[in-house]
Amino acid sequence: MCPGRPVARAVTVLVALLALPASGAGQLQAAPTLLEIAPQATSTRLLLRNAGEEPVTVQARVYAWSQPHGDDRLVPSDDLAVSPPIVEVPAGGEQIVRVVRLGPPADGRDRSYRVVVDELPRETAAGRGVKLRVRYVIPAFVRAPDARPPAVTCRIEGGGAHLACENRGGRAAQLGASRLRAGSGEGVVLSDGLLGYVLPASRRVWPLAAAPPSLHDPALRLETLLNGRPTTLEVDGSR
């Protein structure tokens, strides 16, 4: 992923297999999978754990997260700082890094970021191959005390080619396992896991691999997990 390029998933673990991993290589884990800086707080913590038998060097960077034109976009940001930004995690050990808010508190709606955690390449002995390299892209939110809950509306656009959802609330809406369903019961599965996020005051568009059922059915709906809760959203199929 390059700065400023679209991002495919809200919570993403990208694993690049350059070759078979060397025996006993480091195994990087990061937790939690969502970072929050509370309204009265100035920082939060990210735990890096190495479950392998060799040390790993890790770099963490912060990107502002927005959704222009209905897609996820990341831009390098100085609003948050990671301390330390580069750290070595020993074999079988842990390291805590702090994510610190440098700017003023959020007001009106939450501010959205991604913390990108990269396991840096490491030289290996000749003939042992190149180790597995891992990237975590972790959602991070600076919470506003007066942010309104997500308020999501959805519609079908492009003659059935896209699902567009808009969030008029002040908090991000995480859409989990999702299915489009018509009043007849006919349905199309969009995602068995995470579909994605609709950020505050933003619009997110997803391409539809299959035509939605009964496009003009007034009972067309999206059955999803909205921030972990089963939710049914009416879907406008008029476009």
N, C-alpha and C positions, 0 to 999 in steps of 0.2 A: 504494500500500500504506500502510495506517495502522497505527500501533503497536498491538499486541495483536490485530490481525486475522489470520486464517489466510493462509498464503502458499502459492501453487500449486506452485512448483517449488523444489528445493534449490539448483541453480545457475541463476539467472534473470536475463535481460536484458530489461527492459521498455522498449519504445520507444513514446513517446506522440507521435503525429503531430497537432500542433495545426493545422498548415497546411503548405503546401509550404515546404521550407527555403529560406532566402536563399542565393544563389550565394556560394560561398566560405566557408560557415559552418564552425564548429569541428566536429571529429569526434573525440569522446572515446573513448579505449580505456583499459581497466584490466587490469592483470596483477599477479600470477597470478590464476587463477580459483578458487583455494583457498588460504587463508592458514593458516599453522601457526606457533604459538609453541612451540618445543621445550622439553622439561622443564627444562633448565638455562638457558633464555633468558628475557628479560623483554620482548622486542619482536620484531616482524618488519616487513617493508617492503612497501608497495603502490606500484606504479609507475603513474602517470597519464600518458597520452600524448595529445597533440592532433595529429591528422593533418590538420587543416584549415588554413584560411588566415586564421582570426580567433581571438582568444583565447577561452577558455572558463573560466567560474568554476564550481568544483566544491565540493560539500559532502559530507563523509563522516561517518556516524553509526554507532554500535554498538548492536545489539540482542541480548539473550539469546534463545536459540533452544531451544524445547522442543516436545513433541508430546503435549499433553494431549488426551484423547479421540480419539487417532489422527490428528490433523492438525497441520500445522506452525503454530507461533505465535511471534511476535516481540514482545518487551517491551523498551523502552529500558533500557539497562544502563550502569552506571558501572564495571563490572569491567575494561573495556578503554577506552583513550582513543586517539583519532586526533589526530596532531599533524603539521601544523596541520589543524584541522577544516574550514576553508574556504581554498581556494587558487585562484589564477588560473594556468592553464596557457597559456603563450604559443603562438601559431600555430607549428606545426611543432616544438614543444618538449615537454619532459618535466618532471615534478615527482614527487619521491618523498615520500610521507607515511609516518610510522611508526605502527604499531598497537602500543600499549604495554599490557602487563599491569599493572594497579594492585593487584590482590589477591594472595593467597598462591598458590603453585603448585598445579596440579591434583593430586589424590590419588585413586587407585583407578580413576577413569575420566576420560576427556577431558571438558573443558567446551566447550559448543557455543554459537557466536554467529553472527550475520550482520553483515557490514559493508555498509551501504547507501550507495552512491555516487551522488549526484544531480548532473546537470548543471543548474545554476540557469538560470532564464529570463533572457533578455537583450533589451533594447529593440532594435528594428530600425527602419530608416528607413521612413517611410510608403510603402506600396505594395510593399514588398519581402517582406512576409509574416512569419510567425513561424518561428524556426529549429527544427530538430529537437532534441528533448530526450530525453536518455538516462538510464536508471537501471540500475545494476548491483547485484545482491544477491549478495554473495560469502560463501560459507561460511568460517568462521574457527574454529579449534580450538586450545584451550590443552591441550597434550599432557601426559598423566600418565605418569611413567616406568614405572609398574607396571600400566598398562591392559592388560587381556586383549583379544585379537583379537575381531572381531565374531563373535557366535554367533546366527545368524538361523534362526528357524523360521516357517513360513507356514501359513495355513489359509484356506479359503473360508468366508465367513460370510453370513448373511442369505439362505440358500437360493440362493446363487450371485451375490448382488448385490455382494459386496465381497471383496477380497483383503486380509487382515490379516497383517502380518509383525512379529514381536517380536525384539528384539536384546538378548540377555542378556550380551553382551560389554561391554568398557569402551571400545571404539572405535566410531565411527560406521560404518555399512555404506552405501556408495553403490551403488545398484542402477541399472545402465545399461540398455541394450537388453534387453528382457525378453519372454518368451513363456511362456504356460501350455501344457503339452503332456501329453496322456494317453498311456497305455501303447500304445495303438493307433497313435500317431503324429499323431493329430488335434491341432491347436494353435490358439491364439488369441494374436495379437500384442498385447501391452499397451503397448509403447513401442518405437519405433525408435531412440530416443536415451535420455536420462536419464529413468528412472522416478521416482527420488527417493531420499531418505536415510531410514534408520532409525537414530535416534540411540541412544547407549548407554543401556541400561536403559529403553528406550522401545518404544512400539508405534505403527506407522504403518498406516493403512488407506487403500486406494484403491478407488474405485467401479469396477465392471466394466461397460463399455459393452455387452459381449456375454456371453452365458452361457458359463461355462467348459466345456471339453469333458469329457464323462464325469465328472460331478461326484463320483460316489462311486467312481471308479476308484482303487484303492489305489496305482497307479503314477503318479497325477497328480503333476506336478512343475513347478517354475519354472526355466526356463533363463534365466540372466541374467549380466551382468557385475557381479561383486561387488568393489568397489574396483579395477576394471579387469581382473579375472581371470575367465575363463569359469567359471561355477559352476552346478551343478544342485542345487536344493533340493527336498526332498520337500514336498508340499502336502497337508494334511489337509482333505478335502472333506466331513467328517462333519456339519458344522453347517449 
